[in-house]
Amino acid sequence: MFSLAYKRYVLMTLTIIYTLSFMDRIMIGILMQPIKEEFLLSDTQLGFLTGIAFALFYATMGIPIARLADRGNRVTIISITLALWGGMVMLCGLVTNFMQLILVRIGAAVGEAGCFPPSYSLIGDYYPVSERTRALSIYMMGISISIIISFIFAGWINELYGWRAAFLLVGMPGFLIA
């Protein structure tokens, strides 16, 4: 049905997208202190920013996007939501107050929620049951890769250029890949 090379290309592309889309979640945890200092935030505000505000929209938007993926063009859904994610993560670097940061984090959550369900579905289409577990395992490696890159990248960029530059640089590849 599909050549081995093409299946690998699709899987690697989806894994890269998953890696990118997970990086902002790790980075915000690493960059909380400089964000807290700049906006004079409380621990409660930081908890809301990194927890409820993101998770609520990520979890709830995943369901309708998954339904849409069942009926629509999954590649288009991934592209649109990846562009949304990348744009919102870049906007994290441009916010001037806490409310703006909350709104762009919500937008990033919606964008990130749109990448996961269609990717699972695409992997199911490209890989037969006998190969699907391995393909999904490779896809899920995106989280581990993301954690490694984020810990190195976020601290280093923050040290050299500040927390805003880290978000601008992480969002850009997602926006361009879309």
C-alpha positions in Angstrom: 0.0 0.0 0.0 2.5 2.7 1.1 6.3 2.3 0.6 8.4 1.8 3.7 10.3 5.1 3.0 7.1 7.0 2.8 5.7 5.5 6.0 8.9 6.4 7.8 8.8 9.9 6.4 5.2 10.3 7.8 6.1 8.9 11.2 9.2 11.0 11.5 7.3 14.2 10.5 4.6 13.4 13.1 7.2 12.7 15.7 8.9 16.0 15.1 5.6 17.8 15.3 4.8 16.0 18.6 8.3 16.9 19.9 7.8 20.6 19.0 4.3 20.8 20.4 5.3 19.4 23.8 8.3 21.7 24.2 6.4 24.7 25.4 4.9 22.7 28.3 8.3 21.9 29.6 9.8 25.3 28.8 7.2 27.2 30.8 8.0 25.2 33.8 11.7 26.0 33.4 11.0 29.7 32.7 8.5 30.3 35.5 10.8 32.2 37.7 11.8 34.9 35.2 8.2 35.2 34.1 7.1 35.4 37.8 9.6 38.2 38.4 8.8 40.2 35.3 5.0 40.2 35.9 5.1 40.1 39.7 3.0 36.9 39.8 1.9 34.9 42.8 2.4 31.1 43.0 -1.3 30.8 42.6 -1.3 32.7 39.3 1.6 30.6 38.1 -0.3 27.4 39.0 -3.3 28.6 37.1 -1.2 29.5 34.1 0.7 26.2 33.9 -2.1 24.0 35.2 -5.8 24.7 34.9 -5.7 27.4 32.1 -3.7 25.1 29.8 -5.0 21.7 30.8 -8.7 22.6 30.7 -8.5 23.7 27.1 -6.1 21.0 26.0 -8.4 18.3 27.4 -11.7 19.7 26.3 -10.6 20.7 22.8 -9.1 17.3 22.1 -12.5 15.7 22.0 -14.1 17.9 19.3 -10.9 17.9 17.3 -10.7 14.1 17.4 -14.3 14.0 16.1 -13.3 16.4 13.3 -10.3 14.2 12.5 -12.6 11.2 12.1 -14.6 13.1 9.4 -12.2 15.6 7.9 -8.7 15.9 6.4 -6.3 15.0 9.3 -3.3 16.5 7.6 -5.1 19.8 7.2 -6.2 19.7 10.9 -2.7 19.0 12.0 -1.4 21.9 9.8 -3.9 24.4 11.0 -3.5 23.5 14.7 0.3 23.4 14.4 0.2 26.9 12.9 -2.1 28.0 15.8 0.3 26.4 18.3 3.4 28.0 16.8 1.8 31.4 16.5 0.6 31.3 20.1 3.9 30.1 21.5 5.7 32.9 19.6 3.1 35.4 21.0 4.1 34.1 24.5 7.3 36.0 23.9 5.5 39.2 23.1 2.9 39.5 25.9 3.0 42.5 28.2 0.8 41.3 31.1 -0.5 38.2 32.8 -3.9 38.2 31.1 -2.3 38.2 27.7 -0.1 35.3 28.8 -3.1 33.3 29.9 -4.9 33.9 26.6 -2.0 32.9 24.4 -1.3 29.8 26.6 -5.0 28.8 26.1 -4.5 29.3 22.3 -1.3 27.1 22.5 -3.3 24.5 24.4 -6.0 24.4 21.6 -3.3 24.2 19.0 -1.5 21.4 20.8 -4.7 19.5 21.3 -5.2 19.4 17.5 -2.0 17.6 16.7 -2.4 14.5 18.9 -5.7 12.8 17.8 -5.2 13.2 14.0 -1.6 11.9 14.3 -2.8 8.7 16.1 -5.4 8.2 13.3 -2.8 8.7 10.6 -0.4 6.3 12.1 -3.3 3.8 12.2 -3.8 4.3 8.5 -0.2 3.9 7.5 0.8 1.0 9.8 -0.9 -2.3 10.0 -1.7 -3.7 13.4 1.4 -5.8 13.5 3.6 -2.7 13.1 1.4 -0.1 14.9 2.8 -0.6 18.4 6.4 0.1 17.3 5.2 3.1 15.2 3.3 4.5 18.1 6.2 4.0 20.4 8.5 5.9 18.1 5.8 8.7 17.9 5.6 8.8 21.7 9.4 9.2 21.9 8.6 12.8 21.0 7.9 13.5 24.6 11.2 12.3 25.8 13.1 14.1 23.0 11.1 17.2 23.9 12.1 17.1 27.5 15.8 16.7 26.8 15.8 19.5 24.2 13.7 21.8 26.4 15.8 21.5 29.5 18.9 22.3 27.5 17.4 24.9 25.2 15.2 26.9 27.6 17.8 27.5 30.2 20.5 28.3 27.7 18.4 30.7 25.7 17.0 32.3 28.8 20.5 32.8 30.1 21.7 34.5 26.8 18.6 36.3 25.6 15.8 36.1 28.2 12.6 34.0 28.5 10.8 35.8 25.7 13.4 34.7 23.1 13.0 31.1 24.1 9.3 31.1 23.3 9.9 33.0 20.0 12.5 30.4 18.9 10.4 27.4 19.9 7.2 28.5 18.2 8.9 29.5 15.0 9.6 25.9 13.7 6.1 24.8 14.4 4.6 27.7 12.6 7.0 27.1 9.6 6.4 23.4 9.4 2.6 23.9 9.4 
